[in-house]
Amino acid sequence: ALCRHLAIPESKAVRPLCACLAALARDLRTEAYPYFQSKLVPALLLLLESRDTEQLEEAFSCLAYLFKFLVKFIVEEFPETFA
């Protein structure tokens, strides 16, 4: 549901959605990782097409937090993640 709402163009809820996503990734690391490559990153990459600077800032911050909290899992599957 978070990813679906992040895909809404020019949404005013991007900041709280990104905060929720980062908090979920922190709290549910092992449960969140399977969705990292398939759902989370694509949803955030859509935000990078925006011209709204606040949305861009939130998207980059959220991506940074996702990498920070999920780095252990990303490194283990590095070739598959970035192939």
C-alpha positions in Angstrom: 0.0 0.0 0.0 2.9 2.4 0.7 4.4 1.9 -2.7 1.0 2.4 -4.4 0.5 5.7 -2.6 4.1 6.8 -3.3 3.3 6.4 -7.0 0.6 9.1 -6.9 2.0 12.1 -8.8 2.5 15.3 -6.9 1.2 13.7 -3.7 1.5 15.8 -0.5 1.9 12.7 1.6 5.4 11.8 0.3 7.2 12.9 3.5 5.1 10.8 6.0 5.1 7.9 3.6 8.9 8.0 3.2 9.3 8.3 7.0 7.0 5.2 7.5 8.9 3.3 4.9 12.3 4.1 6.5 10.9 3.2 9.9 9.5 -0.1 8.6 12.8 -1.0 7.0 14.6 -0.3 10.3 12.2 -2.3 12.4 11.5 -5.1 10.0 14.9 -5.6 8.3 14.6 -9.2 7.4 11.0 -9.0 6.5 11.4 -5.8 4.5 14.4 -7.0 2.4 12.5 -9.3 0.0 10.5 -6.2 -1.1 13.6 -4.0 -1.5 14.4 -4.6 -5.1 11.0 -5.6 -6.4 8.8 -2.9 -4.9 10.6 -0.3 -2.6 13.3 0.9 -4.9 11.1 1.2 -8.0 8.5 3.2 -6.1 11.1 5.6 -4.9 12.7 5.9 -8.3 9.4 7.1 -9.6 9.7 10.0 -7.2 13.0 11.0 -8.7 11.2 12.1 -11.9 9.4 14.8 -10.0 10.3 18.5 -10.3 9.3 19.1 -6.7 12.5 19.6 -4.6 10.8 18.3 -1.4 9.8 15.1 -3.1 13.3 14.6 -4.5 14.8 15.3 -1.0 12.5 12.8 0.6 13.1 10.1 -2.0 16.9 10.4 -1.7 16.7 10.4 2.1 14.5 7.4 2.1 16.8 5.5 -0.3 19.7 6.4 1.9 17.9 5.0 5.0 16.9 1.9 3.1 20.5 1.3 2.1 21.7 2.0 5.7 19.3 -0.4 7.3 19.4 -3.2 4.7 23.1 -3.0 3.8 23.9 -6.4 5.4 21.4 -8.1 3.1 22.3 -6.0 0.1 26.0 -7.0 0.4 25.2 -10.7 0.7 23.2 -10.6 -2.6 25.1 -7.8 -4.3 25.3 -9.3 -7.8 21.6 -10.1 -7.9 20.6 -6.7 -6.5 22.5 -4.6 -9.0 22.5 -6.9 -12.0 
